[in-house]
Amino acid sequence: MMSLERNDMRRFGVWHVLKVAAIAAAAAVVFSFAVMGLWNVLMPAIFAVKAISFWQALGLLVLSKLLFGGFRGFPAGGPRWRRRMAERWEQMTPEEREKFKQGMRGRCGPRGNREAEAQA
């Protein structure tokens, strides 16, 4: 019984990986065509540069991802950062939470804060 479940899990894992790889490849193709189309429509008219091919567009996407985003799996530190912040939040007293919120509002502005928008 246990080996049957393990086989099912292994099969699910392979299909899951293949599905994710296929979706990633399709997304890369779609975004490459979008970059190529935008470049070939806008850049020659604005800056008088040559049109680019699909592979050059894909290269631009990879280069921009390396320069501006990196290849981390998750934005902004990922689930570990979120979990650590949630743990810290749980340990704060209500006064500390309010002080933290005020500090963040001072740094980041009143994003999503209806009270600050009403006062302004």
Secondary structure, DSSP 8 states (H G I E B T S, - for coil): -HHHHHHHHHHHHHHHHHHHHHHHHHHHHHHHHHHHHHHHHHHHHHH------HHHHHHHHHHHIIIIITT-SSGGGHHHHHHHHHHHHHHS-HHHHHHHHHHHHHHH--TT-HHHHHH-
